[in-house]
């Protein structure tokens, strides 16, 4: 399953129609949440039926395509099911009780209510909301895919305009999807990464990457636009324009952070056969109100997400290890040397003197190597069942989390190669 995004261009009445469709989708979702609160034993299919009842009761809801109404009810059920799952797993703290949505930013269609042009450079929405034909601008080639493969179409409203996203159901062969993954030669390098606030990360070789601090850099401009919002009268058009300018600045910062994490992750994965990093719980770390802004600005989660993505794509090993005592233990002798956050140099009795983050990165790499053992290209006998143990997430013990059928993945391969993570997701 892949997502293809395009910038949508239309006229002002069309944008108003999109906003009306988004408001209607939000109304249906909130109504389904209320229906679930007032009635016990409601399931997913009951909410789907209730969306049809809402269409008969309210004319503006009937103008929205039926599949879009079903998608809104499915969104309501996803929040309900997530709440039930958290209760069953006994998650500490708040369980995420479903809330009413105040501001919706998207409306989702299934396989009806829209139609692509023959050249696939524009899309027409055929429901009664009056959205009409929108021009699409992007770098993806939609003509490569059959219309039956488009399972969902979503219109997203952002500060800088409207976007159309296509959810394509594609089962692509790994060799066809990523030919470069098989062309990459082993580098013989392994690296451990310790992320931080002073430097974005420090690797086990002592190299550091500067923390760009995009939010801190753009904070002065953000405050300028925020003051403009406060000075405008509530409900006025000038206040809406000021809010839009503020939103554009926030969007720019988030895109800078995402692109930075993507670029670094790609370089790290292509340069090393094994990459080890900490299995951090950022949600718990930001509870420290003194460091919450800096932690969110660093974007550690985005970096880890792209590391795992490119590790799967290029066939590299990525291991998330338990961060416990990686900063306190000595990387030479293993002795525990207690130090506070203000202590930036690790000094041990054995004579080891390293930067605190460098010492932690070496410990992270040792934990990863102790977990996965010998690393290299894994060859699986095509006559075997193809069970493959993946790398560990946040533990020092080997945990089997999935298997991959070689016959199902490569029916014509005589001697297939399996990516080291064991999760070849396309």
Long-range contacts (C-beta under 8 A, 24 or more apart in sequence): 1-151, 1-167, 1-168, 1-169, 1-170, 2-167, 2-168, 2-170, 2-426, 3-165, 3-166, 3-167, 3-168, 4-138, 4-140, 4-142, 4-165, 4-166, 4-168, 5-138, 5-140, 5-163, 5-164, 5-165, 5-166, 6-136, 6-137, 6-138, 6-140, 6-163, 6-164, 6-165, 6-166, 7-136, 7-137, 7-138, 7-161, 7-162, 7-163, 8-123, 8-134, 8-135, 8-136, 8-137, 8-155, 8-161, 8-162, 8-163, 8-164, 9-134, 9-135, 9-136, 9-137, 10-131, 10-132, 10-133, 10-134, 10-135, 10-162, 13-130, 14-130, 14-131, 14-132, 14-134, 15-162, 17-129, 17-130, 17-131, 17-132, 18-107, 18-129, 18-131, 18-155, 18-157, 18-162, 19-157, 20-60, 20-129, 21-64, 21-68, 21-107, 21-127, 21-129, 21-131, 21-155, 22-104, 22-105, 22-106, 22-107, 22-155, 22-157, 23-104, 24-60, 24-61, 24-63, 24-64, 24-107, 24-129, 25-64, 25-68, 25-69, 25-71, 25-72, 25-104, 25-106, 25-107, 25-108, 26-72, 26-101, 26-103, 26-104, 27-54, 27-58, 27-61, 28-54, 28-61, 28-64, 28-69, 28-72, 28-73, 28-76, 29-72, 29-73, 29-75, 29-76, 29-101, 29-104, 30-76, 30-100, 30-101, 32-72, 32-73, 32-76, 32-77, 33-76, 33-79, 33-80, 33-98, 33-99, 33-100, 34-100, 36-76, 36-80, 36-98, 44-73, 44-74, 44-77, 44-81, 47-73, 47-74, 47-76, 47-77, 48-73, 48-74, 62-128, 63-127, 63-128, 63-129, 64-107, 64-127, 64-128, 64-129, 65-109, 65-112, 65-113, 65-125, 65-126, 65-127, 66-112, 66-113, 67-109, 67-110, 67-111, 67-112, 67-113, 68-107, 68-108, 68-109, 68-110, 68-113, 68-127, 70-110, 71-107, 71-108, 71-109, 71-110, 71-152, 72-107, 72-108, 75-108, 105-156, 105-157, 105-158, 106-154, 106-155, 106-156, 106-157, 107-154, 107-155, 108-152, 108-153, 108-154, 108-155, 109-152, 109-153, 109-154, 110-151, 110-152, 110-153, 111-148, 111-150, 111-151, 114-153, 116-142, 116-147, 116-150, 119-143, 123-153, 123-164, 131-155, 134-162, 134-164, 136-164, 142-166, 145-170, 158-247, 158-251, 159-244, 159-247, 159-248, 159-250, 159-251, 160-248, 160-251, 170-426, 171-426, 172-426, 173-409, 173-410, 174-409, 174-410, 174-419, 174-424, 174-426, 175-410, 177-426, 178-313, 178-314, 180-314, 181-313, 181-314, 181-315, 181-419, 182-315, 182-417, 184-270, 184-314, 184-315, 186-273, 186-376, 186-377, 187-271, 187-272, 187-273, 188-273, 189-271, 189-272, 189-273, 190-272, 190-273, 190-274, 190-275, 190-276, 190-365, 190-368, 190-369, 190-375, 191-268, 191-271, 191-272, 191-274, 191-275, 191-276, 191-361, 191-365, 192-275, 192-276, 192-277, 192-361, 192-362, 192-363, 192-364, 192-365, 192-366, 192-368, 193-268, 193-275, 193-276, 193-277, 193-278, 193-361, 193-364, 194-278, 194-326, 194-327, 194-357, 194-358, 194-360, 194-361, 194-364, 195-277, 195-278, 195-280, 195-298, 195-300, 195-303, 196-357, 197-291, 197-294, 197-295, 197-298, 198-344, 198-357, 199-357, 200-264, 200-298, 200-303, 201-264, 201-303, 201-361, 202-355, 202-357, 202-358, 202-360, 202-361, 203-361, 204-358, 204-361, 204-362, 204-364, 204-365, 206-354, 206-355, 206-358, 208-357, 209-264, 211-298, 212-256, 212-257, 212-260, 213-294, 213-297, 213-298, 214-253, 214-256, 214-257, 214-260, 214-297, 215-253, 215-257, 215-293, 215-296, 215-297, 216-294, 216-297, 218-249, 218-252, 218-253, 221-249, 222-246, 222-249, 222-250, 222-253, 225-249, 257-297, 257-299, 257-302, 258-299, 258-302, 260-299, 261-299, 261-302, 261-303, 261-305, 261-306, 262-302, 262-306, 264-303, 264-306, 265-303, 265-306, 265-307, 265-309, 265-310, 266-306, 266-310, 268-307, 269-307, 269-310, 269-311, 269-314, 269-316, 269-318, 270-310, 270-314, 270-316, 272-316, 273-316, 273-317, 273-375, 273-376, 274-316, 274-317, 274-318, 274-319, 274-368, 274-369, 274-372, 274-375, 275-307, 275-311, 275-316, 275-317, 275-318, 275-319, 276-318, 276-319, 276-320, 276-321, 276-364, 276-365, 276-367, 276-368, 276-369, 277-304, 277-307, 277-318, 277-319, 277-320, 277-321, 277-364, 278-320, 278-321, 278-323, 278-326, 278-364, 279-320, 279-321, 279-322, 279-323, 279-393, 279-394, 280-304, 280-323, 308-421, 311-420, 311-421, 312-419, 312-421, 312-423, 312-424, 312-425, 315-377, 315-417, 315-419, 315-420, 316-419, 316-420, 316-421, 317-372, 317-375, 317-391, 317-420, 317-421, 318-391, 318-421, 319-368, 319-371, 319-372, 319-391, 319-392, 320-391, 320-392, 320-393, 320-394, 321-364, 321-367, 321-368, 321-371, 321-392, 321-394, 321-395, 321-396, 322-367, 322-394, 322-395, 322-396, 323-364, 325-363, 326-360, 326-363, 326-364, 326-367, 327-356, 327-359, 327-360, 327-363, 329-363, 330-359, 331-359, 331-362, 331-363, 331-366, 367-396, 370-396, 371-395, 371-396, 371-397, 371-398, 372-398, 375-420, 377-417, 377-420, 378-417, 378-418, 378-420, 379-415, 379-416, 379-417, 379-418, 380-406, 380-416, 380-418, 382-406, 382-407, 382-413, 382-414, 382-415, 382-416, 386-418, 388-418, 388-422, 389-422, 390-421, 390-422, 390-423, 391-420, 391-421, 391-422
